[in-house]
Amino acid sequence: MKLTLRTYYAVLALSAMIDESPAEERWHRIEEIATERGISESFLLQV
């Protein structure tokens, strides 16, 4: 999957929205939201 600027900003926004949480909890929340939006975990690891 090609990283687009729009997707990159979406991932940044997701992480900023939940930045108050502990790191591990934050990562699980990012994975959860990404799964709902059809973004794969391997793609997230590239970002």
MMTF fields as JSON, N, C-alpha, C and O atoms, coordinates in Angstrom:
{
  "mmtfVersion": "1.0.0",
  "mmtfProducer": "UNKNOWN",
  "numBonds": 187,
  "numAtoms": 188,
  "numGroups": 47,
  "numChains": 1,
  "numModels": 1,
  "chainsPerModel": [1],
  "groupsPerChain": [47],
  "chainIdList": ["A"],
  "bondAtomList": [4, 2, 8, 6, 12, 10, 16, 14, 20, 18, 24, 22, 28, 26, 32, 30, 36, 34, 40, 38, 44, 42, 48, 46, 52, 50, 56, 54, 60, 58, 64, 62, 68, 66, 72, 70, 76, 74, 80, 78, 84, 82, 88, 86, 92, 90, 96, 94, 100, 98, 104, 102, 108, 106, 112, 110, 116, 114, 120, 118, 124, 122, 128, 126, 132, 130, 136, 134, 140, 138, 144, 142, 148, 146, 152, 150, 156, 154, 160, 158, 164, 162, 168, 166, 172, 170, 176, 174, 180, 178, 184, 182],
  "bondOrderList": [1, 1, 1, 1, 1, 1, 1, 1, 1, 1, 1, 1, 1, 1, 1, 1, 1, 1, 1, 1, 1, 1, 1, 1, 1, 1, 1, 1, 1, 1, 1, 1, 1, 1, 1, 1, 1, 1, 1, 1, 1, 1, 1, 1, 1, 1],
  "groupList": [{"groupName": "MET", "atomNameList": ["N", "CA", "C", "O"], "elementList": ["N", "C", "C", "O"], "formalChargeList": [0, 0, 0, 0], "bondAtomList": [1, 0, 2, 1, 3, 2], "bondOrderList": [1, 1, 2], "singleLetterCode": "M", "chemCompType": "L-PEPTIDE LINKING"}, {"groupName": "LYS", "atomNameList": ["N", "CA", "C", "O"], "elementList": ["N", "C", "C", "O"], "formalChargeList": [0, 0, 0, 0], "bondAtomList": [1, 0, 2, 1, 3, 2], "bondOrderList": [1, 1, 2], "singleLetterCode": "K", "chemCompType": "L-PEPTIDE LINKING"}, {"groupName": "LEU", "atomNameList": ["N", "CA", "C", "O"], "elementList": ["N", "C", "C", "O"], "formalChargeList": [0, 0, 0, 0], "bondAtomList": [1, 0, 2, 1, 3, 2], "bondOrderList": [1, 1, 2], "singleLetterCode": "L", "chemCompType": "L-PEPTIDE LINKING"}, {"groupName": "THR", "atomNameList": ["N", "CA", "C", "O"], "elementList": ["N", "C", "C", "O"], "formalChargeList": [0, 0, 0, 0], "bondAtomList": [1, 0, 2, 1, 3, 2], "bondOrderList": [1, 1, 2], "singleLetterCode": "T", "chemCompType": "L-PEPTIDE LINKING"}, {"groupName": "ARG", "atomNameList": ["N", "CA", "C", "O"], "elementList": ["N", "C", "C", "O"], "formalChargeList": [0, 0, 0, 0], "bondAtomList": [1, 0, 2, 1, 3, 2], "bondOrderList": [1, 1, 2], "singleLetterCode": "R", "chemCompType": "L-PEPTIDE LINKING"}, {"groupName": "TYR", "atomNameList": ["N", "CA", "C", "O"], "elementList": ["N", "C", "C", "O"], "formalChargeList": [0, 0, 0, 0], "bondAtomList": [1, 0, 2, 1, 3, 2], "bondOrderList": [1, 1, 2], "singleLetterCode": "Y", "chemCompType": "L-PEPTIDE LINKING"}, {"groupName": "ALA", "atomNameList": ["N", "CA", "C", "O"], "elementList": ["N", "C", "C", "O"], "formalChargeList": [0, 0, 0, 0], "bondAtomList": [1, 0, 2, 1, 3, 2], "bondOrderList": [1, 1, 2], "singleLetterCode": "A", "chemCompType": "L-PEPTIDE LINKING"}, {"groupName": "VAL", "atomNameList": ["N", "CA", "C", "O"], "elementList": ["N", "C", "C", "O"], "formalChargeList": [0, 0, 0, 0], "bondAtomList": [1, 0, 2, 1, 3, 2], "bondOrderList": [1, 1, 2], "singleLetterCode": "V", "chemCompType": "L-PEPTIDE LINKING"}, {"groupName": "SER", "atomNameList": ["N", "CA", "C", "O"], "elementList": ["N", "C", "C", "O"], "formalChargeList": [0, 0, 0, 0], "bondAtomList": [1, 0, 2, 1, 3, 2], "bondOrderList": [1, 1, 2], "singleLetterCode": "S", "chemCompType": "L-PEPTIDE LINKING"}, {"groupName": "ILE", "atomNameList": ["N", "CA", "C", "O"], "elementList": ["N", "C", "C", "O"], "formalChargeList": [0, 0, 0, 0], "bondAtomList": [1, 0, 2, 1, 3, 2], "bondOrderList": [1, 1, 2], "singleLetterCode": "I", "chemCompType": "L-PEPTIDE LINKING"}, {"groupName": "ASP", "atomNameList": ["N", "CA", "C", "O"], "elementList": ["N", "C", "C", "O"], "formalChargeList": [0, 0, 0, 0], "bondAtomList": [1, 0, 2, 1, 3, 2], "bondOrderList": [1, 1, 2], "singleLetterCode": "D", "chemCompType": "L-PEPTIDE LINKING"}, {"groupName": "GLU", "atomNameList": ["N", "CA", "C", "O"], "elementList": ["N", "C", "C", "O"], "formalChargeList": [0, 0, 0, 0], "bondAtomList": [1, 0, 2, 1, 3, 2], "bondOrderList": [1, 1, 2], "singleLetterCode": "E", "chemCompType": "L-PEPTIDE LINKING"}, {"groupName": "PRO", "atomNameList": ["N", "CA", "C", "O"], "elementList": ["N", "C", "C", "O"], "formalChargeList": [0, 0, 0, 0], "bondAtomList": [1, 0, 2, 1, 3, 2], "bondOrderList": [1, 1, 2], "singleLetterCode": "P", "chemCompType": "L-PEPTIDE LINKING"}, {"groupName": "TRP", "atomNameList": ["N", "CA", "C", "O"], "elementList": ["N", "C", "C", "O"], "formalChargeList": [0, 0, 0, 0], "bondAtomList": [1, 0, 2, 1, 3, 2], "bondOrderList": [1, 1, 2], "singleLetterCode": "W", "chemCompType": "L-PEPTIDE LINKING"}, {"groupName": "HIS", "atomNameList": ["N", "CA", "C", "O"], "elementList": ["N", "C", "C", "O"], "formalChargeList": [0, 0, 0, 0], "bondAtomList": [1, 0, 2, 1, 3, 2], "bondOrderList": [1, 1, 2], "singleLetterCode": "H", "chemCompType": "L-PEPTIDE LINKING"}, {"groupName": "GLY", "atomNameList": ["N", "CA", "C", "O"], "elementList": ["N", "C", "C", "O"], "formalChargeList": [0, 0, 0, 0], "bondAtomList": [1, 0, 2, 1, 3, 2], "bondOrderList": [1, 1, 2], "singleLetterCode": "G", "chemCompType": "PEPTIDE LINKING"}, {"groupName": "PHE", "atomNameList": ["N", "CA", "C", "O"], "elementList": ["N", "C", "C", "O"], "formalChargeList": [0, 0, 0, 0], "bondAtomList": [1, 0, 2, 1, 3, 2], "bondOrderList": [1, 1, 2], "singleLetterCode": "F", "chemCompType": "L-PEPTIDE LINKING"}, {"groupName": "GLN", "atomNameList": ["N", "CA", "C", "O"], "elementList": ["N", "C", "C", "O"], "formalChargeList": [0, 0, 0, 0], "bondAtomList": [1, 0, 2, 1, 3, 2], "bondOrderList": [1, 1, 2], "singleLetterCode": "Q", "chemCompType": "L-PEPTIDE LINKING"}],
  "groupTypeList": [0, 1, 2, 3, 2, 4, 3, 5, 5, 6, 7, 2, 6, 2, 8, 6, 0, 9, 10, 11, 8, 12, 6, 11, 11, 4, 13, 14, 4, 9, 11, 11, 9, 6, 3, 11, 4, 15, 9, 8, 11, 8, 16, 2, 2, 17, 7],
  "groupIdList": [1, 2, 3, 4, 5, 6, 7, 8, 9, 10, 11, 12, 13, 14, 15, 16, 17, 18, 19, 20, 21, 22, 23, 24, 25, 26, 27, 28, 29, 30, 31, 32, 33, 34, 35, 36, 37, 38, 39, 40, 41, 42, 43, 44, 45, 46, 47],
  "secStructList": [7, 7, 7, 7, 2, 2, 2, 2, 2, 2, 2, 2, 2, 2, 2, 2, 2, 6, 6, 6, 1, 7, 2, 2, 2, 2, 2, 2, 2, 2, 2, 2, 2, 2, 2, 2, 6, 6, 7, 7, 2, 2, 2, 2, 2, 2, 7],
  "xCoordList": [0.858, 0.0, 0.894, 1.827, 0.595, 1.395, 0.967, -0.222, 1.947, 1.672, 1.322, 2.136, 0.111, -0.282, -0.211, -0.286, -0.07, 0.003, -1.265, -1.21, -2.391, -3.669, -3.699, -4.13, -3.236, -3.213, -2.232, -2.514, -1.079, -0.083, -0.673, -0.515, -1.353, -1.968, -3.096, -3.319, -3.805, -4.869, -4.284, -4.837, -3.167, -2.516, -1.993, -2.121, -1.408, -0.95, -2.112, -1.99, -3.223, -4.399, -4.92, -5.295, -4.947, -5.404, -4.513, -5.008, -3.212, -2.307, -2.412, -2.275, -2.651, -2.791, -4.076, -4.104, -5.138, -6.427, -6.334, -7.037, -5.468, -5.397, -4.049, -3.61, -3.408, -2.069, -2.029, -0.952, -3.16, -3.202, -3.048, -2.77, -3.225, -3.183, -1.745, -0.84, -1.536, -0.222, 0.116, -0.785, 1.399, 1.856, 1.222, 0.759, 1.194, 0.655, -0.837, -1.327, -1.549, -2.983, -3.227, -4.164, -2.396, -2.497, -2.319, -3.081, -1.307, -1.066, -2.254, -2.646, -2.836, -3.996, -5.171, -5.914, -5.338, -6.429, -6.186, -7.122, -4.946, -4.619, -4.924, -5.513, -4.523, -4.809, -6.307, -6.763, -7.069, -8.516, -9.154, -9.971, -8.783, -9.34, -8.899, -9.696, -7.642, -7.133, -7.875, -8.206, -8.138, -8.869, -10.271, -10.755, -10.918, -12.256, -12.231, -13.204, -11.121, -11.016, -10.309, -10.063, -9.984, -9.387, -7.902, -7.387, -7.203, -5.754, -5.082, -5.383, -4.181, -3.559, -2.495, -1.924, -2.245, -1.226, 0.162, 0.976, 0.433, 1.751, 1.961, 3.083, 0.889, 0.983, 1.292, 2.111, 0.645, 0.896, 2.345, 2.944, 2.904, 4.287, 5.267, 6.372, 4.88, 5.733, 5.729, 6.698, 4.653, 4.509, 5.315, 5.361],
  "yCoordList": [-1.188, 0.0, 1.238, 1.351, 2.14, 3.355, 4.375, 4.609, 4.965, 5.991, 7.296, 7.869, 7.751, 9.039, 10.085, 9.765, 11.314, 12.4, 12.454, 12.716, 12.206, 12.217, 11.139, 11.396, 9.931, 8.84, 9.139, 8.864, 9.702, 10.059, 11.038, 10.862, 12.069, 13.04, 12.415, 12.803, 11.456, 10.769, 10.002, 10.034, 9.313, 8.569, 9.533, 9.262, 10.65, 11.65, 12.194, 12.375, 12.45, 12.97, 11.948, 12.303, 10.679, 9.626, 9.564, 9.457, 9.632, 9.548, 10.79, 10.694, 11.937, 13.166, 13.155, 13.667, 12.571, 12.523, 11.731, 12.019, 10.74, 9.863, 9.975, 9.037, 11.102, 11.307, 11.335, 11.231, 11.471, 11.539, 10.166, 10.08, 9.107, 7.748, 7.249, 7.774, 6.232, 5.584, 5.005, 4.688, 4.871, 4.491, 3.203, 3.17, 2.151, 0.88, 0.992, 0.492, 1.643, 1.845, 2.683, 2.421, 3.674, 4.55, 3.729, 3.893, 2.839, 2.018, 1.111, 0.955, 0.507, -0.364, 0.422, -0.084, 1.631, 2.475, 2.844, 2.843, 3.158, 3.451, 2.235, 2.369, 1.043, -0.184, -0.377, -0.734, -0.144, -0.311, 0.629, 0.199, 1.892, 2.871, 2.547, 2.635, 2.176, 1.845, 0.649, 0.643, -0.362, -1.535, -1.153, -1.639, -0.284, 0.182, 0.89, 0.835, 1.557, 2.337, 1.577, 2.132, 0.319, -0.504, -0.292, -0.597, 0.23, 0.43, -0.754, -1.046, -1.43, -2.626, -2.286, -1.195, -3.251, -3.056, -2.918, -2.123, -3.692, -3.589, -2.203, -1.696, -1.591, -0.229, 0.747, 1.649, 0.577, 1.457, 1.366, 2.372, 0.173, -0.01, 0.694, 1.039, 0.911, 1.63, 3.125, 3.816, 3.627, 5.06, 5.372, 6.525],
  "zCoordList": [0.0, 0.0, 0.0, 0.795, -0.889, -1.016, 0.04, 0.254, 0.682, 1.689, 0.992, 0.268, 1.218, 0.657, 1.754, 2.941, 1.355, 2.323, 3.168, 4.369, 2.538, 3.258, 4.347, 5.471, 4.004, 4.974, 6.096, 7.262, 5.747, 6.747, 7.76, 8.968, 7.262, 8.163, 8.979, 10.126, 8.4, 9.136, 10.318, 11.417, 10.094, 11.179, 12.238, 13.432, 11.824, 12.79, 13.614, 14.825, 12.959, 13.664, 14.661, 15.779, 14.263, 15.176, 16.407, 17.53, 16.203, 17.342, 18.223, 19.442, 17.629, 18.415, 19.238, 20.357, 18.683, 19.381, 20.676, 21.645, 20.684, 21.85, 22.552, 23.217, 22.406, 22.946, 24.473, 25.059, 25.111, 26.568, 27.225, 28.421, 26.459, 26.995, 27.13, 26.482, 27.975, 28.024, 26.642, 25.866, 26.34, 24.998, 24.471, 23.331, 25.277, 24.791, 24.512, 23.5, 25.408, 25.209, 23.956, 23.201, 23.742, 22.566, 21.286, 20.333, 21.261, 20.075, 19.795, 18.639, 20.832, 20.628, 20.065, 19.224, 20.517, 20.007, 18.541, 17.741, 18.186, 16.785, 15.916, 14.843, 16.376, 15.628, 15.447, 14.361, 16.503, 16.467, 15.436, 14.621, 15.476, 14.536, 13.109, 12.176, 12.943, 11.611, 11.03, 9.844, 11.85, 11.392, 10.938, 9.915, 11.7, 11.321, 9.975, 9.223, 9.671, 8.424, 7.307, 6.237, 7.55, 6.504, 6.281, 5.205, 7.292, 7.191, 7.888, 9.046, 7.19, 7.751, 8.795, 8.795, 9.683, 10.724, 10.111, 10.582, 9.061, 8.422, 7.82, 7.802, 7.329, 6.806, 7.934, 7.763, 9.085, 10.226, 10.685, 11.065, 10.65, 11.081, 10.153, 10.571, 8.898, 7.952, 8.227, 7.913, 8.809, 9.073, 10.254, 10.684]
}
